[in-house]
Amino acid sequence: MGKVNPNNAVGIIEGRVGDLIFVRYADGRMIVRHRPVREAPFTAGEVASQSHFGKAVVYMKNLPAQPAQHAVYKQAARSSRKRACDLAMGDFLNAPVINDIDLSSYTGKIGETISVVAIDDFEVATVCLTITELNETLIEHGAAVPESNSSKWVYQAQASVPSGQTLVLHVSAVDRAGNSVTKTVHHALIPAG
C-alpha cells in the first residue's frame, strides 16, 4: 500500500482511478492501493443482500414522487442533522422488532388491554393484533394505538372470550418503509375460581 503526501498534483484525487484506489483521511494523509480483485463467485446470501440493497435504493429514489412520505424523512433529517436519503435507506433495510407482548391485563373480557413494545430504527407506523382460537377461527382483529413519546402500543379487546381456552395472538408491526414483522404467542385463559 503506497502513501502519498497531499500536494497540488494529487491533492484533488479521491476514489478510484483505473485499478488504483485513493483514500483521503481527515488528517490529510492519502493512501493509494490497488483495487481488490474478487476471485470467488458471490454466495447466495451476498446476492440476496445485494438485491435487498437495490430495492432500498429504488425506494429512496421513488420517495420524491410521494411528497407526504418524503416530508417525514426530510423533517427527521433536519432535526437529526442527517440526510433524508440515508434515513430512508436505513428504514428500508431494517425491519421493526417486537420486543414484548404484555398479556397480564387480558383475561378475555371486552375493554381489557394488551400492550406491545415495538421498535424500529426510524418509526413504527402500525401495530395490529389478530386473536384466534387454536384452530385459527378468528375471534377479533384490529389496530393498536401508540402511547405518546413511547415505543408502547395498546390494543383494547373488542370481543368477549370464555375462560378455559387457549388463544393464539398474531402481532404485526409495520414501519414507514413497509417492512413488517409478525410475532405469534399462545395465551391460556385461566378459568375463574
matplotlib code that plots the C-alpha trace (Angstrom):
import matplotlib.pyplot as plt

x = [0.0, 1.5, 1.2, 1.0, 1.6, -1.0, 0.2, -1.3, -0.6, -2.6, -4.5, -7.8, -7.8, -10.2, -11.9, -11.0, -8.8, -8.3, -7.1, -5.9, -8.0, -7.2, -8.4, -8.1, -8.1, -9.3, -5.8, -4.7, -3.0, -3.8, -3.5, -3.2, -3.7, -4.7, -8.4, -9.1, -10.0, -12.7, -11.9, -14.8, -18.4, -20.9, -22.7, -26.4, -26.5, -24.4, -26.7, -29.8, -28.2, -27.3, -30.9, -32.3, -29.9, -31.0, -34.7, -33.7, -32.1, -35.3, -37.4, -35.2, -35.2, -39.1, -39.7, -39.8, -42.9, -44.6, -44.4, -46.1, -43.9, -40.8, -41.6, -41.4, -37.9, -36.9, -38.2, -36.4, -33.2, -33.4, -33.7, -31.1, -28.6, -28.6, -29.6, -33.2, -32.0, -29.8, -32.7, -35.0, -32.4, -31.8, -35.5, -36.0, -33.1, -34.1, -37.4, -39.2, -38.8, -41.5, -39.8, -42.6, -46.3, -47.8, -50.9, -51.0, -54.2, -56.0, -58.4, -60.8, -63.2, -64.2, -62.2, -59.1, -55.8, -52.9, -49.6, -47.0, -43.5, -42.4, -39.3, -37.8, -34.6, -36.9, -40.6, -43.2, -46.2, -48.8, -49.2, -52.1, -53.4, -55.3, -56.7, -57.8, -58.7, -56.2, -58.0, -57.4, -61.1, -61.0, -62.1, -61.1, -58.7, -57.7, -55.1, -53.3, -52.9, -49.5, -48.8, -47.3, -43.5, -43.1, -42.5, -45.5, -48.8, -52.0, -54.8, -58.2, -60.2, -63.4, -64.8, -65.5, -63.9, -64.9, -62.2, -60.6, -59.4, -56.0, -55.9, -53.3, -52.3, -50.6, -49.0, -47.7, -45.7, -45.1, -42.6, -42.9, -41.0, -43.5, -41.3, -43.4, -42.7, -45.1, -44.8, -47.1, -47.9, -50.3, -52.3, -54.3, -57.3, -57.5, -61.0, -62.0, -62.1]
y = [0.0, 3.3, 6.5, 9.9, 13.2, 15.7, 18.2, 20.2, 17.4, 14.7, 16.7, 16.6, 12.8, 10.7, 7.4, 5.0, 5.8, 2.8, 0.0, 2.4, 3.4, 6.8, 7.2, 10.5, 10.6, 13.5, 14.4, 15.0, 11.7, 9.9, 6.1, 4.6, 0.9, -1.5, -2.3, -5.7, -8.4, -10.9, -14.4, -16.4, -16.1, -14.3, -16.6, -16.9, -14.7, -12.0, -12.0, -11.7, -8.8, -7.0, -7.5, -6.1, -3.1, -2.5, -2.4, 0.1, 2.3, 2.2, 3.0, 6.0, 7.3, 7.0, 9.0, 12.4, 11.1, 10.7, 14.1, 13.2, 10.2, 12.2, 15.1, 12.8, 11.8, 15.4, 16.7, 13.9, 14.7, 18.4, 17.6, 14.8, 16.5, 13.6, 13.3, 12.3, 9.7, 8.0, 7.8, 6.4, 3.8, 2.7, 2.5, 0.2, -2.0, -2.6, -4.2, -3.3, -5.5, -6.6, -6.7, -7.5, -8.5, -7.9, -10.1, -9.6, -7.4, -9.6, -12.3, -12.4, -9.6, -6.6, -3.5, -5.2, -4.2, -5.9, -3.9, -4.3, -2.8, -2.4, -0.5, 0.5, 2.4, 5.2, 4.7, 2.0, 3.1, 0.5, -2.4, -4.8, -7.8, -10.8, -13.1, -16.6, -19.9, -22.8, -24.0, -20.5, -19.4, -15.6, -14.0, -10.4, -8.3, -4.6, -1.9, -0.9, 2.7, 4.2, 5.8, 9.2, 9.5, 5.8, 2.6, 1.0, 0.3, -0.6, -2.8, -2.8, -6.1, -5.8, -9.4, -11.4, -14.8, -17.5, -18.6, -22.0, -21.9, -21.2, -18.3, -17.6, -13.9, -12.8, -9.3, -7.5, -4.3, -2.3, 0.5, 3.5, 1.8, -1.1, -3.7, -5.9, -8.4, -10.8, -12.4, -15.2, -16.1, -18.5, -17.3, -19.6, -18.0, -19.4, -20.1, -18.0, -19.8]
z = [0.0, -1.1, 0.9, -0.8, 0.9, -0.2, -2.7, -5.6, -8.1, -6.3, -3.7, -5.6, -6.4, -4.4, -5.1, -7.9, -10.9, -13.1, -10.8, -8.1, -5.0, -3.5, 0.2, 1.9, 5.7, 7.9, 9.0, 5.3, 4.7, 1.4, 0.9, -2.6, -3.1, -5.9, -6.3, -4.8, -7.3, -6.3, -7.4, -5.8, -7.1, -4.9, -2.3, -2.2, 0.9, -0.8, -3.8, -1.6, 0.3, -2.9, -4.1, -0.9, -1.0, -4.7, -3.6, -0.9, -3.5, -5.6, -2.5, -1.7, -5.4, -5.6, -2.4, -4.1, -6.0, -2.7, -1.1, 2.2, 2.8, 1.7, 4.0, 7.1, 6.2, 5.4, 8.7, 10.7, 8.7, 9.7, 13.4, 13.4, 11.1, 8.7, 5.1, 4.3, 1.7, 4.4, 6.8, 4.1, 3.1, 6.7, 7.3, 4.3, 5.2, 8.8, 9.7, 13.0, 16.1, 18.5, 21.9, 24.3, 24.3, 27.7, 28.3, 32.1, 31.9, 29.4, 30.7, 27.7, 28.6, 26.4, 27.1, 28.6, 27.2, 25.5, 25.4, 22.7, 22.7, 19.0, 17.9, 14.6, 13.6, 12.2, 13.1, 13.6, 11.6, 12.7, 15.1, 14.5, 16.5, 15.4, 18.1, 17.1, 18.7, 18.4, 15.2, 13.7, 14.0, 14.0, 17.3, 16.6, 14.6, 15.0, 15.3, 18.5, 19.5, 20.2, 23.5, 23.2, 23.4, 23.8, 21.8, 23.5, 21.6, 23.4, 22.0, 23.6, 23.3, 21.4, 21.9, 24.9, 25.1, 27.6, 30.0, 29.9, 26.3, 24.7, 22.3, 19.6, 19.2, 16.0, 16.5, 13.4, 13.3, 10.1, 9.6, 7.4, 4.6, 4.6, 6.3, 8.5, 11.3, 13.0, 16.4, 17.5, 21.1, 22.8, 25.8, 28.1, 29.7, 33.2, 34.5, 37.5, 40.9]

ax = plt.figure().add_subplot(projection="3d")
ax.plot(x, y, z, "-o")
ax.set_aspect("equal")
plt.show()
